[in-house]
Amino acid sequence: MSILLVTSSPRGAASHSTRIATEFAQKLLAADPSNTLVVRDLVANPLPHIDTDYATGIYTPAEARTPRQAEVVGVSDAVLNELFAADTVILATGFINFNISSTLKSWVDHVARSGKTFAYGENGPKGLVTGKKVYIVLASGGIYSEGAAVQFDHAVPYLRSVLGFIGMTDVDVIRIEGVAKGPDAVSEALAKATAKVDAVVAASRDVAAAA
């Protein structure tokens, strides 16, 4: 199994989403010696925001692209290659202004490409990135999975929508929420997230043993 880990929190070593997602990927890697891991750190190596050269370059034949168009489309192609090669995708983000990080949004902008990850046919759009398991690891200061604040969670609905649009519909969410409520809340949130991670890893280990 090929695992793609995409981290995007600007909080560095203090990031709960990066910590849990990284531990998750490492545990999956250890569960089966045949597993492989590719890490894309969007903070250490942020993707360029899409611009005019990108928007025109993706619709220009490769041999006719300007050097700048070739450069930015090449970045997008590399990201797409990582995505298509993965069996399992782990996306880690903090909850920033009720949505995902801007760095992860740039990743989405590079992977959502007409003719590459989705296409339009007689029956409308069709996602082309299929057969993948996706985990969203989301850290938030408040509680947004239930209660009055649910309406402010634009991160999970957005990711489910855009991932589903390009064909990735098997999506689970691992939340680390309420971390702004003090040390005890942080410990509880991390424990809950770790328990969910461990359950997934255990199931993966069982599948590997039965294969």
SVG drawing of the C-alpha trace seen along z (x, -y; Angstrom):
<svg xmlns="http://www.w3.org/2000/svg" viewBox="-27 -36 38 51">
<polyline fill="none" stroke="black" stroke-width="0.4" points="0.0,0.0 1.2,-3.4 0.5,-6.2 0.4,-9.9 0.6,-12.2 -0.1,-15.9 0.5,-18.3 -0.4,-21.9 -0.6,-23.5 1.5,-26.6 2.1,-25.7 5.1,-23.5 6.0,-21.2 3.1,-22.6 0.6,-21.3 -1.8,-18.7 -3.0,-17.8 0.5,-17.3 1.4,-15.2 -1.5,-12.9 -1.4,-12.5 2.3,-11.8 1.9,-9.2 -1.0,-7.7 1.2,-7.4 4.1,-5.9 1.8,-3.3 0.4,-2.3 3.9,-2.0 4.9,0.2 1.8,2.4 2.9,3.8 6.5,3.9 5.4,3.6 3.8,0.2 5.5,-2.9 5.1,-6.6 5.4,-9.9 5.2,-13.1 4.3,-16.4 4.8,-19.2 2.9,-22.2 4.5,-24.5 8.1,-23.7 7.4,-23.5 4.3,-25.5 2.7,-25.1 2.4,-28.3 -1.1,-29.8 -2.6,-29.3 -2.1,-32.3 -2.5,-33.3 0.4,-31.1 -1.2,-28.1 -4.7,-28.8 -3.6,-29.1 -0.8,-26.6 -3.0,-23.6 -5.0,-24.1 -1.9,-24.7 -0.2,-21.8 3.1,-21.0 5.2,-21.9 3.6,-25.3 3.9,-26.3 6.1,-29.2 8.9,-28.4 6.8,-29.8 3.7,-27.8 5.8,-24.7 7.2,-25.3 3.9,-25.8 2.1,-23.0 5.0,-20.8 4.5,-21.5 0.8,-20.5 1.8,-17.3 4.1,-16.2 1.4,-16.7 -1.0,-14.7 1.5,-11.9 1.8,-11.6 -2.0,-11.5 -2.6,-8.9 0.2,-6.7 -1.3,-6.6 -3.7,-4.0 -4.3,-5.9 -4.3,-9.6 -4.0,-11.4 -4.8,-15.2 -3.8,-17.1 -5.0,-20.6 -5.8,-23.0 -9.2,-24.7 -8.5,-28.2 -11.2,-30.8 -13.8,-28.0 -12.1,-26.3 -8.9,-24.5 -5.5,-26.1 -4.7,-28.2 -1.7,-25.9 -4.0,-22.9 -6.4,-24.9 -3.6,-25.4 -3.0,-21.7 -6.7,-21.2 -6.4,-23.8 -3.5,-21.9 -5.1,-18.4 -8.6,-19.5 -7.9,-19.6 -10.3,-19.1 -9.2,-16.2 -6.9,-14.9 -8.9,-14.3 -12.4,-15.0 -14.0,-15.1 -17.4,-16.2 -19.5,-13.7 -23.1,-13.3 -24.1,-12.6 -22.2,-15.5 -18.9,-15.5 -17.1,-12.3 -14.3,-11.9 -11.2,-10.2 -9.4,-9.6 -10.9,-6.4 -10.1,-3.4 -8.5,-5.5 -9.1,-5.7 -8.9,-9.2 -8.5,-10.4 -8.9,-14.0 -7.1,-14.9 -8.6,-18.1 -7.6,-20.0 -9.7,-22.8 -9.8,-25.0 -13.6,-24.6 -16.1,-21.8 -17.5,-21.8 -18.7,-18.2 -21.8,-18.8 -23.8,-21.5 -24.5,-25.0 -21.1,-25.5 -21.6,-22.8 -22.8,-25.5 -19.4,-27.1 -17.6,-24.0 -16.8,-24.7 -13.7,-22.6 -15.1,-19.0 -18.1,-19.7 -15.8,-21.5 -13.2,-18.7 -15.8,-16.0 -17.4,-17.9 -14.2,-18.6 -12.7,-15.2 -15.9,-13.5 -16.0,-15.6 -12.7,-14.2 -13.7,-10.6 -12.5,-10.2 -15.7,-9.3 -14.4,-6.9 -13.5,-9.6 -13.2,-9.4 -12.6,-12.3 -10.3,-12.1 -11.0,-15.2 -8.8,-16.7 -11.2,-19.3 -11.7,-21.5 -7.9,-22.1 -8.4,-25.7 -10.2,-24.7 -7.0,-23.9 -4.5,-21.1 -7.0,-18.6 -9.1,-19.2 -6.0,-18.8 -5.1,-15.5 -8.6,-14.2 -8.8,-15.3 -5.4,-13.7 -6.4,-10.5 -9.6,-10.2 -7.9,-10.9 -5.1,-8.4 -7.7,-5.7 -9.4,-6.2 -6.0,-6.0 -5.1,-2.8 -8.4,-1.2 -7.8,-1.9 -4.2,-0.6 -5.3,2.6 -7.8,3.2 -5.1,2.6 -2.8,5.0 -5.5,7.7 -6.1,7.2 -2.3,7.5 -2.1,10.7 -5.0,12.3 -3.6,11.4"/>
</svg>
